[in-house]
Amino acid sequence: NSLDIGTPSDNTVTAAKLANDAVTTAKIADSNITSAKIASGVIQNQSAFKNIVINGDMSISQRGTSFTSLGNGDTKYTLDRMQYKESGSTSSEITISQDNTVPTGQGFAKSLKIDVTTADASPGASDRVWLNTTFEGQNLQYLNKGTSSAKQLTCSFWIRSNKTGVYTVSLFDSDNTRAVSAEYSISSADTWEKKTVTFPADTTGAFTNDNNLSLELQFTFSTGSDFNDGTFSTSWQSFDDGDYISSNQVNLLDNTSNELYITGIQLEAGDTASDFEFLPYDVNLKRCYRYYFQHTLGHCGGYGKRAGINGTFAILESSFYTVPMRASASMSSGTPTFENCSSLTFNSFGGGKSYMCRVTSSNTSAYRAYETTVEHNAEL
């Protein structure tokens, strides 16, 4: 005979009523433990580097902390991995800055702020302004895009603005010229809100497995009619201008009193947004170094004759990058202090593993260039 006690009510079985070792690993089926059943924060870094976005917490800004007069044809990187982009002939101008305004109690220290300095209340048909961040194809292979096993992607972020209404966030597949978009709404003015959108899987068009541009995540803030005069597509399709941006999209740039903050951008595989993945500052910085790196050139030069051709002498000094760059970088510098020379040039080689500075002079003794900022750019 057996005793039938029916289905126990909630809280009938407690940890105190279970004998030690009554519940063992062997007695729990694998399928019974899922991510949804594990409380947030129980397992730290449950999936390391799950966030495809680099610097989504806006903590790194090597180029400076304020970028003014963005508009009139500009395409410019601001905070690391965050690019201001526009199309058409927009007459608006904005300032992007790294700001200390953040959602309370969420662990963030920095945000990206957009401040409208010149308004454009009536954008032209081909005008669009957006924030862009990009990804290498070799880092996206686990998404299985272009196969029957393709994964969904979920984007989550914190946002705040005095301009309420509907906005558009999009994914653009640069390898296959495909796109998908989604709406989100800022509901309460001047209030931090967490937004989550899930993009469907795409079984068409695989990402190329290399270090080049494959995918872009885009946040649109103003648009002309060329981008929303079709049928807004929340499914992957071949890119069509008219289907790309929601017809409900507000114009953040229509008034100089408008501003917007964003932080905690996360893009991850699956249909659920997990807690933002915070990385140590040094890890985040080194990930940014792969695409952009700047340093102060303390000294390039020396004493005595070096390699000389027709009375011109040169000194070459090479260094290895702290972090190998994505590819051989384009290099530029400010105006250095010159001593007995007037030429300083740079070259990145070894596929982004090392670089060289070169000074030339007709002087046969001491010559050098020093004290200038050198930029190394291998952005996508």
Secondary structure as GFF3:
##gff-version 3
##sequence-region A 1 380
A	DSSP	three_ten_helix	15	17	.	.	.	ID=ss1
A	DSSP	three_ten_helix	25	27	.	.	.	ID=ss2
A	DSSP	three_ten_helix	30	32	.	.	.	ID=ss3
A	DSSP	three_ten_helix	35	37	.	.	.	ID=ss4
A	DSSP	beta_strand	66	71	.	.	.	ID=ss5
A	DSSP	beta_strand	76	77	.	.	.	ID=ss6
A	DSSP	beta_strand	83	87	.	.	.	ID=ss7
A	DSSP	beta_strand	93	99	.	.	.	ID=ss8
A	DSSP	beta_strand	111	118	.	.	.	ID=ss9
A	DSSP	beta_strand	128	136	.	.	.	ID=ss10
A	DSSP	three_ten_helix	137	139	.	.	.	ID=ss11
A	DSSP	three_ten_helix	141	143	.	.	.	ID=ss12
A	DSSP	beta_strand	153	161	.	.	.	ID=ss13
A	DSSP	beta_strand	165	173	.	.	.	ID=ss14
A	DSSP	beta_strand	178	186	.	.	.	ID=ss15
A	DSSP	beta_strand	193	199	.	.	.	ID=ss16
A	DSSP	beta_strand	213	223	.	.	.	ID=ss17
A	DSSP	three_ten_helix	225	227	.	.	.	ID=ss18
A	DSSP	beta_strand	237	238	.	.	.	ID=ss19
A	DSSP	three_ten_helix	241	243	.	.	.	ID=ss20
A	DSSP	three_ten_helix	252	254	.	.	.	ID=ss21
A	DSSP	beta_strand	259	269	.	.	.	ID=ss22
A	DSSP	alpha_helix	281	289	.	.	.	ID=ss23
A	DSSP	beta_strand	292	297	.	.	.	ID=ss24
A	DSSP	beta_strand	300	303	.	.	.	ID=ss25
A	DSSP	beta_strand	307	309	.	.	.	ID=ss26
A	DSSP	beta_strand	312	320	.	.	.	ID=ss27
A	DSSP	beta_strand	330	333	.	.	.	ID=ss28
A	DSSP	beta_strand	337	339	.	.	.	ID=ss29
A	DSSP	beta_strand	343	349	.	.	.	ID=ss30
A	DSSP	beta_strand	354	361	.	.	.	ID=ss31
A	DSSP	beta_strand	366	370	.	.	.	ID=ss32
A	DSSP	beta_strand	372	377	.	.	.	ID=ss33
###
